Amino acid sequence: MVSDKEATLFTRYIPDRRGRVAIDAGCGNGKFSRQLRAFGYHVTGFDFSTVSLKAAQRSGFGLGLAYLRHDLDSGDPPACPLTASTWSCAVRSCRCSRSPRDG
């Protein structure tokens, strides 16, 4: 999850979270998606990696937490149940790693 300092900053600057919708772009193994859910958001995590999404699903999903496979470089997800007017928080955790597409 996130550090205590990060959690304190997040809750200080974004106090109204319960029941709101968050998008985790490039969710990887879902670690931050689960943290957002613990903060009270309904979360949809997106990632292009099937391996990462399987790991995320093994770590927890269900009511208020879902994962979808999509490469965000190719545009908006066609199966996304969200529109710009329905989500209140979008995050992208900064992980620097090379994907197979990087060559």
C-alpha positions, 0 to 999 in steps of 0.5 A: 500500500502507500506509506503513512505519509502518503496516506496522510497527504492524500486524505488531507487534500482529498477529504471527500472520498466515500462512494466516489469513483476513481480510475487507476490507469496502469494499475499493475498488480492493483496495489494502489487500486486496493488502497484507493478502495480502502480510502472509500472509492469505487475503483476501476483499474486499467492495465495492458498486461494480462499477467499484472491483471491476474496478479491484481485479481488474485490480491483482491477484487469485488464490490467497489473494485474492478480491473479491466485489460486495456492499453491506454495508449490506444485511446479510451477503453471501449468497455469502460462503464465510466464517463468523464462526468461519473469519475472524481479521481484519476491516478497513475502511480509512477512506476518506471519499468520498460515494457516489451513494446519499448524494444 
